[in-house]
Amino acid sequence: MLKVTLPDNSVKTFDAPVTVAQIAASIGSGLAKAAIAGSVNGKLVDTSHQLTEDAAIRIITDRDPEGIEILRHSTAHLLAHAVKTLFPTAQVTIGPVIENGFYYDFAFERPFSPEDIVLIEEKMQEIIEQNYTVTREVMTRDKAVSFFKEMGEDYKVEIIKAIPADETLTIYHQDTFADLCRGPHIPSTGMIKAFKLTKVSGAYWRGDSNNEMLQRVYGTAWRDKKALDEYLFAIEEAEKRDHRKLAKTLDLFHLQEEAPGMVFWHANGWSIYKTIKDYISQKLVLEDYEEIVTPQLVDLSLWKKSGHWANFGEHMFTVNAEADKQTFAVKPMNCPCHVQVFKQGLKSYRDLPLRLAEFGCVHRNELAGAMHGLMRVRQLTQDDGHIFCTEAQVQAEAIAFIRLVIDIYKDFGFNTLIVKLATRPDKRIGTDELWTNAETALGDALKKSGLDYEVLAGEGAFYGPKIEFHLKDSLGRLWQCGTLQLDYAMPERLEAYYIAEDGSKKTPVMLHRAVLGSLERFIGVLLEHYAGKLPVWLAPTQVVLMNITEKQADFVSEMTLLLKKHGLRVKSDLRNEKIGFKIREHTIAQVPYLLVAGDREVASRTLSVRTQGGKDLGTMSIDQFLAFLQGEVQRCGRAEG
């Protein structure tokens, strides 16, 4: 008698070995039809998988996260099937699942055209309608090599040779198409209900620029057409919100070939930058940070001693100073320099925690193809900080920083936070004991802060584990911004110490922390989150005053100056243009409030107030408008303008 335990702890019994599909059918016909795969004792398997002994099982459908991933992986196979049918000389390589979709890399004698993509989609739909059964076959290594050699699939042969000898090789078949894959896969091609091919790009085989260039076809797949349409709409919205397009419309910044990955800030963009910087500075004062500035060029010997040269050297710029016979590195990070500040003067345990902050301009030699507007640049400014503390102070400092991060993100309009804890990578400095202590301390701080978190095994910095704070924007996208990294190793390497209560010398613990990450990237995220319509406290121009005729020009100038004296970012538009034209122009420029003066407003010393969205707020005196604006700023989460 075979016993199967279901998720609700109920038990089904069977007289003979039974497949996942048969178990689903025994529960109900609807579940049998929807079953994509099974989870047997925690391992994902095909619905054709046969159970021969007692097990815990869960039926996977497209309502489960695992089901969607399997569906997308199967759609990648569907794509490869269609390409091989239409273009038999194309070779298939790999086709993994990625966030919200999949891709497949192909070797083909010519680039795929837009017309080809249309044909491929049509062929994929035909294969779906044929509802081919998907079957799994276990093959020996020699047979698999021969199988793919006969098919002319040289890349598959190379993949097989790289697979460990003790690993089982499985081939999945659908009609005449076969692919090397671990699986699992959907039972039949007809289960794919909604997909779309999204773009084609180049990709090097194995990700190595020394290898041949392949064609990567991207796609997305969802459980139904509604979900697909919602996703495609979100993608369309994201394209509209692209911060690089908004930068042109709003005159914020530009980039050019003479300074790749380095931003030319225009007045409007620099206003946003300064507002954010000033806001963070005010927050840091309240948290007892000391703001400092450290050099851009530091002798290479410091970076060797800190461990950066060995672990990060390929991303660093260097400069040879012939007069001094020195090699300098342009700093890629601020931490070794902050240790130098800590070392000036004897420190006691009474001086700790010491919190140092810097808006540190750093440079990193990013690959040209990796740069993307403000999101990835070579010159960036971090809202960087380092806390030097005792072992006993670590948890309290971590908890205080977590609270600060949450408060600041709320002020910027981000209320959903995803937290991840990245643990020790293979390439690292420091002992295993120190790493264990560091990982435990950060995990405990998150728990005491009441935050759930995901563990990212092996993704910590080379000097310590880190907490990553991921923001969710208005389109549901996640952006990793803030970090908190615990470091026992670098202060010791750089010979930093304090005098403990017993008079002995002790190495401080060093917390690396940033709330925004980099100002450049955070501004890019903000622009896309708000589609350029920034809250009034962040807007480059908060108010524009306009006259209807020349007769109101002096009054508008007077009111503009008065608002400027109250600290507002305000402009006047006295051009000899129709008022409707002016309003349209400043509406497109995303100015939050438009104030208009005609003869009646001049006589009553008021202004007609309207929002960027076109709402008429009536007439207000300057005092009334200032009080109103202060209320709006507070409503946006900020305590001051």
N, C-alpha and C positions, 0 to 999 in steps of 0.2 A: 504494500500500500504506500503510495507516494503522497506526501503532505505538502501543500503549498500555502504559505502564510501571506495574506494580503495586507495592504497598508493599514487597514482598520483592525488588524490582528485576528480577523476571522480566518479560518482554515478550510481549504478545499482538499478533498482527497481524490486520487485517481488510481485506477487499477494497473496502469501501465505508464511507461514514459509518455510525456505530453509536451507539446510545443507551446511557446508563448501565445501563438495565435489561437490554439485550442483552449487555453486557459481563459483568454479574453472572451471567446465565444461562449464558454460556460458561465461567464458572468452576465453577458447580455449581447444581443445582436448589434446594438449601437456601438458598444465598446469594441467589438470585433471588427467593425467596419472602420473605426477611427484609429485602431492600434497602429502605431508607427514602429515601435520597438518595445523592448522590455528591459527592466532593470532586475537582474537576478543576483541576489546577495550583494547589491550595490554596483554590479558590473552591467554596462549597457550591452544588449545583444539584439540580434534580429528577431523578428516574430517567428521565423522558422527554427529558431534555436530550440533544441529538445532538452527537457529536464529529465534526468534519470535518478535524481535523489532529492530528498527534502530541501526546500529552499524558500527564502522570502522573496516575493516578486511584486513588482509594480509595473502596470501597463503604461507605456509612454504614448501620449497623443500629441497633436500639434498645439495643445493648450499648455504643455509643459515646456520649460526652457530647453531641456534636452531634445524634445521633439522638434522644436523650431530649428535647432542646430543640425539635427539629422536631416530634416527637410531641405535645409540650405545646402548641406553637403551632397545630398542626392541631386539637387538642382545643378550643382557644379558638374556632376557626372552626366546629367542630361545635356548640359552645354557641350561637354566634350563629345558626347554621342552625336549631337547635331553637327558639330564641326567636322568630325571624321566622316560623316555621311556626305556632307556637301563638298568637303575638301580632303579627299582620301590621302593626299601626300602630307598633310599636316601631322606633326608629331605632338602627342600630349605629354605634359610633364607632371605638374602638381596642381591640385585644385582644392585649396583649403577653405574652411569657413572663416569669415572675418566678422567684425561687428556689423550687424544688420544685413549681412549678405555673404558673398563668396567671390572668388575669382578662379580663373584657370589660365595657366601659362601654356602657350603653344609656340612651336617652332614651325614657321611657314615661310615660303619663298618670297612672299610679298605682304605688305601691311593689309590688314582687314579694313575695308572701306565702310562708310556708313550704310551703303547698300548691302554689303555682306552681313552686317549686324542685323538688318531687317530680315534677311533670308534665314539667318541662324535662329532668330526668335520664332519665325514661322515654322521652321523644322522642329524646334523644341516643342512647340504646341502640337504638331502632328504626332510626335513620339508620345506625348502625354495622352492624346486621344487613343492611341493604339493600346495603352495600358499594359505595357510589357511587364511580365513578372521579373522581379529582381532576385537573382540567386547568388549564393555564396559558395565558392569552391576553395578548398585548401589545396595548395600545391607545394611540391618539394622545390627547393631552390633551383636545382638543375632544370626541372620541367618549366618553372616560371621563366627562367632565362631563355630557354629555347622558344617558349610560347611567344614572348615579346620580340625576340629576334626575328622570328618568322613574320611577325606583323610589321617589322621595320621600326619598332619603337625603341630607338637607341637610348633615349633618356630613361625609360622605364628599366632597361637593363642596368644602367648606371645606378639607379636608385636601389635596385635589388642588391647589387654588389655592396652597397653601403649599409645595408640592414644587418644587424648582428646575426650570427649564424644560428643562435638558439631561438630566434623569433619566428613564430609561425607566419607563413606567407598566405594571404588570402586574395582571391580574385573575385570581383563582382561582375556578373553578366546581366545585360538587358538586351534582348534580341541579339544582334550581331556584335554589339559593343561590349568590350571587356576592359576593366581597369583594376590595377593593383591598389588595394585599399584595406585598411584595418576594419572599416565599418563602425557601427552597423549602418544599414540603409533601409529606406522605406520598402514595403513589400512589393509595390508595383509603381510604375511611372505615373499612373493615373491619379495618384494621391497628391501630386503637385498641382495646386489650384491657382496660385498667383505669383508671377515672377516678372522681372524686367531686367534686361541688360542695360547697364548704365553708362559705361565708358570703356575705352581701350587705351592702354598705355604701354610703354616699353618696360621691360624688366630683365635684368641679367640672370642667367642661369646660376642657381645657388646664391644669388645676391652678390656675386663677385664681378666687378667691372672688367676683369681680365677674361671673363667668359663671354660666350655669344649672347646677343640680345634676342629676347623672346618677346612675344606679344601677350600682354595680360588683358584678358577680357573680364571686366567686373560685372556683377549682377546682384540683384536682391530678390529674396523670396519670402513670402508671408503666408499665414494660414488661410487667408481669404482675400478677395479683391478689395474689400473695405480697408483692411490693414495696409495693403500695398498702396492704395490711393492716398491714405493718410501719410505714409512714409514719403511718397513721391512729392506730396504737397509740402512736407517739411523740408525736403531737399530743395525744392523750388524757393521756399522762403529763405533758406540758408543762403542761396545764391543771391537773392535780393539784398540780404543783410551783410554780404561779404564786406568786411571792414575796409578792404582796398578800394572797392567802389564807393563806399561812404566817404572815404578820405578825399576822393576827388570832388564829390558833390558838396561836401561840407568844408573843403579847403583845410584839411587837417595836417597832412604830411605827404611826403613822397620819398621814393627810393630811386636810385639811379646807378648805372653800371660803374661809375667812377668810385663808388663807395658801397660795394655789395654788402647787403645785410646790415647797413647802418642808416639810421633814419634822419631825414631832413624834416625837422618839425616846423610847421608853419604856425602863425600866431594862434589860430584857433586850437590846433592840436596841443600846442605848448601850454595853453590855458588849462586844458583838461589835465595835462601832466602835472602842472604846478598845483592845481587844486587837490589832486589825489595825494601828492607828496606832502603838502601842508597839512592835510587831514591826518595822514599817518603820523607825521611828526607830533601833532597835538596829542594823539592817542599814546604815543610812546612816552611823552613827558609825564602823562598820568600814570604810566606803568613803571616810572623810575628808570628809564633808559638814559644813558649818556650818548648823545649823537656825536660821532667822530667822522673824520675823513682820512683816508690812507692813500699812499702813492699809487700811481698807475703802473710804474715800472719798478720792479724789484729784482735784485740780483738772482740769477738762476739758482744759486746755491741754496737759497731759502726754500725754493720749490722742490729741490731735491731732498732737502731735509724733512720737509712736511709730508713727502710722499706723492705730491701732485705730479711731479715730472714723470715718475715711473708709471703712475696710474692714469694720467690725464694728458700726458705730454703731446700726443698727436693732435690735441685740440687747442694747443697754446701757441701764441705768436711770440717770437723772440726778436730781440734787437741787439746788434753788436755795437758797442761804443768803443771805437778804436782808440780815442784819446785816453780813456780810462782802462783799456784792455779788459773790459768786462762784457759779459753777456747778460742782458736783462730779459726778463719775461714780462710781457704785458699781462697784468693779473687776470686770470680767468675766474677767480673767486676771491673773497675778502678775508677768509678765516685765518690764514697764516699772519696776515698783517694785524688782525685784531689780537692775536696772541702776543705780538710785539708790543702793542699798547698795554696789554695786561702786565707784561713783564717790567714795565717802567715803574720803578719804585717797589719797595718790599710790600707784599700783600699779606694781610692777616686773615684768619677765618672770620674776623669781625667785619671785613670788607666785602664778604660774600653774602648773597649773590651779587656779582658785578655784571650789569647788563649794558652791553655796548651795541649801538646801532649805527648803520651807515647806509645812505643811498649810494651804494657802491657801483660805479661804472666799471663793467668788466667786459672782456673780449674773448670770444671763443671761435676757433677756426672751424665753423660748420661747413659741411659740404655744400657746394653751390646748389645742387638739386634739392637739398633739404630745407632751404630757406623759403619762407612763406609769409610775405607781408610783415606784420608786427608779431605774428605767432612764433616765428623762429628767425632770429637775427644773429649777427655776429657781435654787434655792440649792444649791450643791454644794461639797464640799471636795476639792481636788486634792492628791494626794501629789506636789506640784510641785517641780521643781528646775531650776537653771540652772548650767551649767558654762561659765566664762569661761576660754578657753585660747588658745594660739597656733595658727597654722596647722599647725605641725609636730606639735602634740599632739592634733589632732582625731581621727585614726584610732585612736590608743591609747585615748582617752576613749570613743569610740563602742564599741569592742570590749569595754572594761571594763563599760560599761552593758549591752550585750547579754548578757554573762555573768551580770550581776546579775539581769536580768529572768528569765532561764531558771531560775536558782536559786530565786528567790522563787516563781515559778509552781509549781515542783515542790513546794515546801513547802505550798502551798495545794491540792495534789492535781491540778494540771493538767500533764499530760505531753506533750500534743500541741499544737504551736505552729505557726501559719501566719503567715508574715512577708510583708509587702507594702511596697513603696517607692513613695510618692506623690510625683509630680514636679510641676513648675511649673504653677500655674493661670493662667488668662487675667488675672485680677485679682490683681496682686502688686506688691511693692516690690522694689527692687534691680535691678542690671543683669543682662543675659543671661549675661555672663561669670561673675558671682558665682554665679548659679544652676547653671551647668554645673559649676563647681568643687564646689559643695555636693552636687549629685546624685552626682557621681563619688566623693566622699569617703565618703558613706553606703553606696553600692553596694559599694565596696572593703572597707569594714568588715564588711559582711554576708558577703562571699565569704571573708574571712580568718577569720570565725567559723564557717565551714563550713555556713552556712545558705542554702538555696534561697529565692528570693523572687519574688514577682509584682510587676510594675510597674503602678501605677495612674496612668496618664497624666493630668495636669491636676488631680489631687486633693490637691496639697500645700497647706500653709497659705499665707497671703498673703505671709508673710515668709521662707519657706524650705521645702525639701522635708522629708519626714518618713518615718521607718520606723514602720509600724504592726505591733503584735503582737496577733494574734488567737488567743484561747483556744478550744479545742474542749471542750465540756462533756460530761457523761455521756449526753446525748441526741444528741450529734453536732452540736450547734449551735455556730456560731462567734460569739464576742464580741470586738469590738475594744476593747482596754483600754490597754495601754502604748503610748507613742509616744516617738520620739527625733527632734527636729527641729533641723536645722542652719541657723543664721541668721547671715549676714554683714551684714545690713542694719540691724537695730534698734540694735545698739550704736553704729553710726556715726550714725544719726539722733538718738540721745540723747547723743551726744558723750562716749562712754566711751572711754578710752584707757589704755594702760600704757606704761611706758618700756622700750623694747627694749634689747637688749644693746649696740647701737651708740649709745645715748643718744637715739634718735629716738622720737617719739610714734607708737604704732601702735594701731589699733582691734582689740580682742580678737574672736575668734570666739565665738559664743554658742550653746551647745547647750541647747535646751529639752527636758526629759525628764520622763516620768512612768511609773511602773511599773503602777499600778492604774488610772490615769485619774482617776476620782473614787471616793471611798470609798463613796458612796451606791450608785452603779451596781455597783461590785464586790461589795458585800454582797448586792445583788439577784441577781447572777450566782451567787455562792456558795450562796445559799439554794436556788436552783433546781437547781444542779449536785448538791447533796447531799440534795435534797428535804426540807430542814429538819434533817436528821440530821447536824449539823456535827461535824467531828472534835473530840475531847475538848479540844484546846488552844484551840479557838475557841468552844466551847459556852458560852452565857451562865451556865448553872448546870452545873458539871461533875459534881457529886455531890449526891445527896439522902440524908440519913440518916433512918430511920424506926423508931419503936418499935412493938412489937406491943401492949403494954399500958402503963398509966401507970407501972408499976414500973421500966421501962427508960428513962424520960424523962431522968433526971439523967445517966445514962451516955451517951445519945445527944447531949445538950447538951455534955457534956465532950468527946466525940470530934469534934463539929462545930467547936468552938472550936479544937481541936488542928489539924484540917485547915486551918482558916482561917489559922492562924499559919504554915502551910507555903505560903501563897499560893494555895490552891485557892479556886475559886468554889463554895461549898458552902452548902446550906441544910438545916435540920432540919424534919421534919414530925411534930409531936407531937400532931396532932389526934386526937380520940377517934373514930376511924373504923376500919373493918376494914382490915387490912393489904393485902388484895387490892384494895380500892378505891383506897388510896393508890398502890400500885404501878401500877395502870392509869392513874391521873391523871398521874403523872410520866413514864410511858412515852409517853403522848400528847404531853406537853410536850417530848419528845425529850431528856431528861436522860440522858447517856451511862451513868452508873453509879448504881445504887440499892443502898444499904447498909441492912440490916435487923438490929435487935437484939432478941432475945428473952432469956429468963432464962438460957439456956445460953450465949449470946454474952457477956452481962454477967459471968457467972461466970468465963469464960475470957479476958475482955477482948479479944474478937474481934468481927468483924462479918461477917454473911452477905452476900456480894457477888454481884450479878447485873447483867447488861448491859441496856441499853435494849431490845435485841432479844430478851430473855427467857432468855439463857444463864446458867445457875447456875455461878458460878466458885468455889463453896465458901466456907469461912470464912477470914478473914485477920486478922492483927493490923494495927494502924494502920501500923506500919513496913513490913510486907509489902505492904499496899495502896499506900502511897506509892511503894515501889520498882516495883511493878507498873504504876502509873499513869505513872511516869517512862518506863518501857519502852514503853508504848503511845504516849506523846507522840513519842518518838523514832521509833517505827515509822511514825507518820503523817508523818514528814519534818521534824519540828521538833526542835531540839536542847534545847529547854527548855519548861517549861510556863508 
